[in-house]
Structures are given as C-alpha cells and as structure tokens.
Amino acid sequence: MLQTIIDWAAATPMNPWVLDWNWTWVILETLHFIGLCMLLGSLLVIDLRLAGFFKQIPVAATHKLLPWVFIGFGINLTTGILFFFGDPGRYTLNIGFQIKFFLIILAGLNALWFFLALDKELQQWEPHGDTPGKAKLIGWASLTLWFSVLMCGRLIPYVGTG
C-alpha cells in the first residue's frame, strides 16, 4: 500500500517540478520557515494567554492573531505537500514524518475542541482575568502538540523508517 502511494506521488507532475529546478526546494524551505514563524509565533501568544499568562492582554483580543495562524498553516500545508511530492519515498516511510502527521491531526482536534467548547463563552470572560481550567488545558495541549510537530519536522532528515 505504501509503495503504491510512493509510486503515485512520484509519477505526478509535481515531483519533477519540485526536483528539477535547484531553487525550488530552497524556496519551499524558506516559505515553510516563514509559515512556521507565523503559525507558532501567533499560537504562542494565544495559547499562553489561554494558559493564564499575559493577563495584560484581553483574552478576546488574541482572536486578532488567528488570521496569522491560518495563513501560516496554509503556507506550511502547501509547502509540506510539495515536499512530500518531491520526495515521497523519504516522507512516506519516515517515522518522524508519520509522528508529525499524527500530531498535526491531534492539534487540529484540539483546535476543534477549543472552538466547540470555549469560543462562544470566551467573550464573557473577564478580559484581564484568569482563564478557566479547560482553557488552560487546551492552551497547554496546543503548545505541546505544535512544538512537538516542530521537533518531529526537524527530525525528518535525521531519522529513518523506524
């Protein structure tokens, strides 16, 4: 099954597009880093505020950073897909990539939990007060998951197929 995915991805027009020009991978890496900075930089403020820090920032004001989170995630999703199509054999079998992919799904579920459980009531919280326990749990879970995604991404070149 995995070999079928690898063969399919390697046969697409994206594979040579990513690999044939020397600058494509460099540009993708640069864009991936910029997207990462936007995503994690914004989430750091949002999640630390949810965890109860930075009480001088009104908790609802952190929502203004969400467009940066979504733009950063979109950049990373796009460049990550192109990395995959550029070297499907490396990514499909790589344990660092597999764990990273699983952690991104968990981070997405954590974000969904936030929106379903807390987003509507967030406007009613004391702007500079402490956050509820559920918000702290979601904030810490988000920080842990996304920084774990970062670490697994950095490990991809150094770990094998498990």
C-alpha positions as CSV (number, residue, x, y, z in Angstrom):
1,M,0.0,0.0,0.0
2,L,2.7,2.5,0.9
3,Q,4.7,1.7,-2.2
4,T,1.5,2.4,-4.2
5,I,1.3,5.9,-2.6
6,I,5.0,6.5,-3.3
7,D,4.8,5.4,-6.9
8,W,1.7,7.5,-7.5
9,A,3.2,10.7,-5.9
10,A,6.5,10.2,-7.8
11,A,4.6,9.9,-11.1
12,T,2.7,13.2,-10.7
13,P,3.9,16.4,-12.5
14,M,4.6,17.9,-9.1
15,N,7.5,15.5,-8.5
16,P,9.8,16.8,-11.3
17,W,8.6,20.4,-10.7
18,V,9.9,20.2,-7.2
19,L,13.1,18.3,-8.0
20,D,14.2,19.6,-11.4
21,W,15.0,23.2,-10.5
22,N,17.7,23.6,-7.9
23,W,16.0,26.6,-6.2
24,T,12.6,25.0,-5.7
25,W,13.5,23.1,-2.6
26,V,15.3,26.2,-1.2
27,I,12.3,28.5,-1.8
28,L,10.0,25.9,-0.3
29,E,12.1,25.6,2.8
30,T,12.2,29.4,3.2
31,L,8.4,29.6,2.8
32,H,7.9,26.7,5.2
33,F,10.1,28.5,7.8
34,I,8.1,31.8,7.3
35,G,4.8,29.9,7.7
36,L,6.1,28.2,10.8
37,C,7.1,31.5,12.3
38,M,3.6,33.0,11.6
39,L,1.8,29.9,12.9
40,L,3.9,29.2,16.1
41,G,4.5,32.9,16.9
42,S,0.8,33.6,16.9
43,L,-0.1,30.4,18.7
44,L,2.5,31.1,21.3
45,V,0.7,34.3,22.3
46,I,-2.8,32.8,22.0
47,D,-2.0,29.6,23.9
48,L,0.0,31.3,26.6
49,R,-2.9,33.7,27.2
50,L,-5.3,30.7,27.4
51,A,-2.9,29.1,29.8
52,G,-3.3,32.1,32.1
53,F,-0.2,34.2,31.2
54,F,-0.1,37.7,29.7
55,K,-3.1,38.9,31.6
56,Q,-2.5,42.5,30.4
57,I,-3.7,41.3,27.0
58,P,-7.5,40.9,26.9
59,V,-8.2,37.2,26.2
60,A,-10.6,38.0,23.4
61,A,-8.0,40.2,21.7
62,T,-5.9,37.1,20.9
63,H,-8.5,36.2,18.3
64,K,-7.0,39.0,16.1
65,L,-4.0,36.7,15.7
66,L,-6.0,33.9,14.2
67,P,-5.6,35.1,10.6
68,W,-1.8,34.8,11.0
69,V,-2.3,31.3,12.4
70,F,-4.4,30.3,9.4
71,I,-2.1,32.0,6.8
72,G,1.0,30.3,8.4
73,F,-0.7,26.9,8.5
74,G,-1.8,27.4,4.8
75,I,1.8,28.2,3.8
76,N,3.1,25.2,5.7
77,L,0.4,22.8,4.4
78,T,1.1,23.9,0.8
79,T,4.9,23.6,1.1
80,G,4.6,20.4,3.1
81,I,2.5,18.8,0.4
82,L,5.1,19.9,-2.2
83,F,7.9,18.4,-0.1
84,F,6.0,15.2,0.0
85,F,5.5,15.1,-3.7
86,G,9.2,16.0,-4.2
87,D,10.4,13.0,-2.2
88,P,7.5,10.7,-1.4
89,G,9.7,7.7,-0.6
90,R,11.5,9.6,2.1
91,Y,8.4,11.0,3.7
92,T,6.0,8.1,3.5
93,L,8.4,5.7,5.3
94,N,9.9,8.3,7.7
95,I,8.9,7.8,11.4
96,G,9.5,11.5,12.1
97,F,7.0,12.4,9.3
98,Q,4.5,9.9,10.4
99,I,4.5,11.1,14.0
100,K,4.4,14.7,12.8
101,F,1.4,14.0,10.6
102,F,-0.4,12.3,13.6
103,L,0.4,15.2,15.9
104,I,-1.0,17.7,13.4
105,I,-4.2,15.8,13.4
106,L,-4.3,15.9,17.2
107,A,-3.5,19.6,17.1
108,G,-6.4,20.1,14.7
109,L,-8.7,18.2,17.0
110,N,-7.6,20.3,20.0
111,A,-8.4,23.4,18.0
112,L,-11.8,22.0,17.2
113,W,-12.3,21.3,20.9
114,F,-11.5,24.9,21.6
115,F,-14.0,26.2,19.1
116,L,-16.7,23.9,20.2
117,A,-16.2,24.2,23.9
118,L,-14.9,27.7,24.5
119,D,-15.1,30.0,21.6
120,K,-18.6,31.3,22.3
121,E,-18.1,31.8,26.0
122,L,-14.7,33.5,25.6
123,Q,-16.4,36.9,25.1
124,Q,-18.0,36.6,28.5
125,W,-14.7,36.0,30.4
126,E,-13.1,38.8,32.4
127,P,-10.7,40.4,29.8
128,H,-7.7,40.6,32.1
129,G,-8.7,37.8,34.4
130,D,-7.6,34.2,34.8
131,T,-8.9,31.7,32.3
132,P,-10.9,28.6,33.2
133,G,-9.2,25.2,33.7
134,K,-10.5,23.9,30.4
135,A,-8.9,26.9,28.5
136,K,-5.6,26.2,30.3
137,L,-5.7,22.6,29.3
138,I,-6.5,23.4,25.7
139,G,-3.7,26.1,25.6
140,W,-1.1,23.8,27.1
141,A,-2.1,20.9,24.8
142,S,-1.8,23.2,21.8
143,L,1.6,24.4,22.8
144,T,2.8,20.8,23.4
145,L,1.4,19.5,20.2
146,W,2.6,22.2,17.9
147,F,6.1,22.3,19.4
148,S,6.2,18.5,19.1
149,V,5.2,18.9,15.4
150,L,8.2,21.3,15.1
151,M,10.6,18.9,16.7
152,C,9.4,15.9,14.5
153,G,9.7,18.1,11.4
154,R,13.3,18.9,12.4
155,L,14.0,15.2,12.9
156,I,12.8,14.1,9.5
157,P,16.3,14.4,7.8
158,Y,17.9,12.5,10.7
159,V,15.6,9.6,11.5
160,G,14.9,6.7,9.3
161,T,12.0,4.5,8.6
162,G,11.6,3.3,12.2
